[in-house]
Amino acid sequence: MNLLISTLLLTISCSSNFYEADPHQAELPPASHTVTFWNLENLFDFEDDPDNPGDDEFLPEKEWDEARYLRKLDNLAKAVKSMETDVLAVCEVENRRVLEDLIQHSLLKDDNWSILHTDSPDRRGIDLGLLYKAPFKIESGPTLHTIDLGEGNGTTRGVFEAELSISGVPITFLVNHWPSRYGGREKSTPRRILAASTVRKIVDNLLQKNPTKEIIVLGDLNDDPWDPSVREVLKAVRELRPVIHPSNISINK
C-alpha cells in the first residue's frame, strides 16, 4: 500500500499510491472522481470571536467588513464550481461557519456539499476542513492529531483525519497544513520534520492494521518535494509513472 500526496492547489484522481505529483511526467488514468486540496488563505468572517485573538486582523476596524468577506466567498465559490471536484480539503479557515457560508453560496448550494471540520490549536485560530458530496459517504471522523513541537515552540494546526467511502471502499484522508517558514527556512525546518514524522506515524499505524488500506495524504506542506521532511521523513517519491501504473490502481476498478 502506498500513498498519494497533494500540495498547494492540486486536483487528483482517486488512486492508492504515494507520490509528489508532477502532471508533466505522465498522463493520469481516466478518473470518474476527483479530490482537491486548497489553501483558502485566511478565510475569516468579519465578526469578533473573543476566544480567538487571531481574528483581530479580520474585523471591520481593520477594513475586513461584510462586503469584503462576501466578495471573497464569491470568488471562492466560482473557483470551487469550476473545479468539478467531489472532495475538497481546505486549510486556513477560521471556523465551521465560514465553510457553511461557502457551501450555501448560490453557485454551490445545489451541489449538496457536506462539511467535516475540527478546531485546531493554532495561535491564529486557523483550522483544517474537508468538504465532500455524493457519491462519497462519511465513515468516521474527523479526528485531529496534535503535532508536538516541543516545549516553548508553540502549537500548530495538527493533522486532520477522516474516513470517507466510495463504492464501498473506505479511504482515509489526512489533511495537513505544516508549520510555515516564518523565522527562516533553516530555523523552521525542524518543525516541518516533526509534522512529517507525525503523519508518517499515523500512516504506519493505519497500514499495520490494514496493509491494503487506501490513504490520501494532502495539504500545504510549506516545503518542497525534495526537502528532507517530504523525501526522507514522509518518504514520498517523485516518479508519477509507477503511481499511475494500472497494477497500482484499485479504487477505480
VMD Tcl script that draws the C-alpha trace (Angstrom):
set ca {
  {0.00 0.00 0.00}
  {1.32 3.40 -0.94}
  {0.04 6.93 -0.53}
  {-0.78 9.99 -2.53}
  {0.50 13.47 -1.68}
  {-1.06 16.66 -2.96}
  {0.48 20.05 -2.15}
  {-0.89 23.54 -2.64}
  {-3.81 23.57 -5.11}
  {-3.91 20.21 -6.83}
  {-6.66 18.02 -8.18}
  {-6.02 14.30 -8.23}
  {-7.74 11.18 -9.42}
  {-8.61 8.53 -6.88}
  {-5.77 6.04 -6.69}
  {-3.89 4.21 -3.98}
  {-0.31 5.39 -4.20}
  {2.09 7.82 -2.60}
  {3.78 10.45 -4.75}
  {4.74 14.07 -5.15}
  {2.68 14.82 -8.21}
  {4.23 16.18 -11.39}
  {1.49 16.29 -14.06}
  {4.11 16.63 -16.82}
  {5.62 13.19 -16.22}
  {2.71 11.06 -17.40}
  {-0.96 11.17 -18.17}
  {-3.34 10.33 -15.37}
  {-5.68 7.40 -15.87}
  {-9.30 8.13 -16.68}
  {-10.88 9.35 -13.46}
  {-14.52 9.36 -12.52}
  {-13.98 11.23 -9.24}
  {-11.57 13.91 -8.13}
  {-10.07 15.08 -4.86}
  {-8.70 18.60 -4.43}
  {-6.76 20.48 -1.78}
  {-6.83 24.28 -1.48}
  {-5.34 26.72 0.99}
  {-8.16 29.28 1.28}
  {-5.76 31.90 2.63}
  {-7.32 33.49 5.69}
  {-10.98 32.74 5.19}
  {-12.19 34.66 8.24}
  {-15.65 36.01 8.88}
  {-16.00 39.67 9.90}
  {-17.28 39.15 13.46}
  {-15.08 39.23 16.54}
  {-14.59 35.94 18.34}
  {-13.40 36.81 21.87}
  {-11.93 33.32 22.21}
  {-9.78 33.78 19.11}
  {-7.31 36.68 19.29}
  {-6.05 35.58 15.89}
  {-9.08 37.10 14.18}
  {-8.27 40.65 15.28}
  {-6.79 41.47 11.87}
  {-10.03 40.44 10.17}
  {-12.55 42.83 11.65}
  {-14.31 45.95 10.31}
  {-11.92 48.24 12.18}
  {-9.13 46.58 10.18}
  {-11.07 47.10 6.94}
  {-12.26 43.48 6.79}
  {-16.01 44.00 6.60}
  {-19.05 42.13 5.33}
  {-18.62 43.38 1.77}
  {-15.04 42.11 1.53}
  {-15.99 38.81 3.15}
  {-18.85 38.24 0.72}
  {-16.63 39.17 -2.21}
  {-14.08 36.58 -1.11}
  {-16.85 33.97 -0.84}
  {-17.99 34.89 -4.35}
  {-14.52 34.33 -5.76}
  {-14.02 31.08 -3.86}
  {-17.40 29.73 -4.93}
  {-16.65 30.43 -8.59}
  {-13.36 28.60 -8.31}
  {-14.83 25.61 -6.46}
  {-17.60 25.32 -9.03}
  {-15.08 25.30 -11.86}
  {-13.07 22.51 -10.21}
  {-15.85 19.96 -10.60}
  {-14.36 18.12 -7.65}
  {-16.03 15.60 -5.34}
  {-13.85 16.12 -2.27}
  {-12.25 19.43 -1.29}
  {-9.76 19.54 1.57}
  {-9.02 23.04 2.87}
  {-6.87 24.95 5.32}
  {-6.75 28.48 6.74}
  {-10.43 28.67 7.66}
  {-11.45 30.46 10.85}
  {-14.31 28.17 11.84}
  {-17.10 25.93 10.62}
  {-19.33 28.91 9.91}
  {-17.17 30.17 7.02}
  {-17.40 26.75 5.38}
  {-21.16 26.78 5.84}
  {-21.31 30.22 4.23}
  {-19.23 28.93 1.33}
  {-21.32 25.86 0.53}
  {-24.54 27.88 0.89}
  {-23.38 30.27 -1.80}
  {-25.84 30.40 -4.70}
  {-23.30 28.74 -7.01}
  {-22.76 25.77 -4.68}
  {-25.87 25.20 -2.58}
  {-27.48 22.81 -5.08}
  {-24.38 20.60 -5.03}
  {-25.26 19.33 -1.53}
  {-21.82 19.62 0.00}
  {-21.21 18.21 3.49}
  {-18.69 19.62 5.96}
  {-16.13 18.00 8.24}
  {-14.26 20.45 10.45}
  {-12.12 20.48 13.58}
  {-10.88 23.36 15.73}
  {-7.10 23.49 15.78}
  {-4.73 24.75 18.50}
  {-3.08 27.15 16.04}
  {-2.38 30.54 17.63}
  {-4.01 32.34 14.69}
  {-7.13 30.25 15.02}
  {-6.97 28.79 11.52}
  {-8.39 25.32 11.02}
  {-8.49 22.40 8.61}
  {-11.59 21.00 6.97}
  {-12.95 18.62 4.37}
  {-15.91 19.17 2.06}
  {-17.43 16.23 0.22}
  {-20.50 15.30 -1.77}
  {-22.12 12.19 -3.18}
  {-21.13 9.55 -4.07}
  {-18.66 9.91 -1.18}
  {-20.03 8.98 2.24}
  {-18.70 9.61 5.74}
  {-17.46 6.55 7.63}
  {-15.65 8.05 10.63}
  {-14.08 11.20 11.98}
  {-12.97 13.81 11.88}
  {-10.09 13.46 14.31}
  {-7.30 15.97 14.86}
  {-3.87 14.56 15.69}
  {-1.72 17.08 17.52}
  {1.86 17.75 16.45}
  {4.25 18.07 19.38}
  {6.71 20.84 18.53}
  {8.44 20.63 21.89}
  {8.28 22.85 24.94}
  {8.38 26.54 24.17}
  {7.89 26.10 20.43}
  {4.21 26.92 20.31}
  {1.44 24.99 18.61}
  {0.46 24.25 15.05}
  {-2.55 23.02 13.12}
  {-2.29 19.27 13.65}
  {-3.21 16.52 11.18}
  {-6.87 16.19 10.25}
  {-8.07 12.61 9.72}
  {-11.40 11.47 8.32}
  {-12.58 8.36 6.55}
  {-14.91 8.55 3.56}
  {-16.04 5.73 1.34}
  {-16.93 5.40 -2.31}
  {-18.37 2.31 -3.97}
  {-17.96 0.54 -0.65}
  {-14.23 1.28 -0.45}
  {-13.14 3.23 2.68}
  {-10.48 5.89 2.13}
  {-8.65 7.70 4.90}
  {-7.88 11.36 4.22}
  {-5.05 13.06 6.10}
  {-5.24 16.83 5.62}
  {-2.19 18.90 6.50}
  {-1.03 22.47 6.96}
  {2.53 22.20 8.19}
  {4.38 24.98 10.04}
  {5.44 27.90 7.86}
  {8.96 29.09 7.14}
  {8.48 32.04 9.47}
  {11.83 32.86 11.07}
  {13.76 31.44 8.14}
  {13.92 28.12 6.38}
  {16.78 26.68 8.41}
  {15.26 27.61 11.76}
  {11.79 26.35 10.82}
  {12.76 23.07 9.12}
  {12.73 21.02 12.37}
  {9.07 21.95 12.89}
  {8.08 20.57 9.49}
  {10.13 17.46 10.09}
  {8.14 16.90 13.28}
  {4.92 17.36 11.30}
  {6.10 14.88 8.67}
  {7.04 12.40 11.38}
  {3.55 12.69 12.88}
  {1.94 11.96 9.51}
  {4.29 9.06 8.86}
  {3.39 7.51 12.23}
  {-0.33 7.85 11.51}
  {0.15 6.20 8.11}
  {2.26 3.38 9.53}
  {-0.33 2.69 12.23}
  {-3.11 2.54 9.65}
  {-1.12 0.19 7.43}
  {-0.19 -2.00 10.37}
  {-3.89 -2.58 10.99}
  {-4.71 -2.97 7.30}
  {-1.81 -3.33 4.82}
  {-4.12 -2.62 1.86}
  {-5.65 0.49 3.39}
  {-6.45 3.29 0.94}
  {-4.92 6.54 2.18}
  {-4.68 10.01 0.67}
  {-2.28 12.48 2.27}
  {-2.70 16.05 1.08}
  {-2.18 19.61 2.18}
  {0.03 22.68 2.25}
  {3.33 21.29 3.47}
  {5.27 24.59 3.30}
  {8.19 22.57 1.94}
  {9.39 21.48 -1.47}
  {9.15 17.88 -2.73}
  {12.92 17.46 -2.41}
  {13.15 18.73 1.17}
  {14.02 16.25 3.96}
  {10.57 16.45 5.53}
  {8.95 15.14 2.36}
  {11.59 12.86 0.84}
  {13.27 11.39 3.93}
  {10.67 11.51 6.69}
  {7.39 11.20 4.82}
  {9.17 9.03 2.21}
  {7.33 10.43 -0.79}
  {8.51 9.58 -4.29}
  {8.61 11.94 -7.28}
  {8.03 9.50 -10.12}
  {4.44 9.56 -11.33}
  {4.56 6.60 -13.72}
  {4.83 3.88 -11.04}
  {1.98 5.51 -9.18}
  {-0.47 5.50 -12.08}
  {0.51 2.10 -13.44}
  {-2.71 0.07 -13.82}
  {-1.45 -2.58 -11.39}
  {-1.26 0.07 -8.66}
  {-4.76 1.46 -9.08}
  {-7.55 -0.18 -7.13}
  {-10.28 2.32 -6.27}
  {-11.49 2.79 -9.83}
  {-11.70 -0.97 -10.53}
}
mol new
graphics top color blue
foreach p $ca { graphics top sphere $p radius 0.5 }
foreach p [lrange $ca 0 end-1] q [lrange $ca 1 end] { graphics top cylinder $p $q radius 0.2 }
display resetview
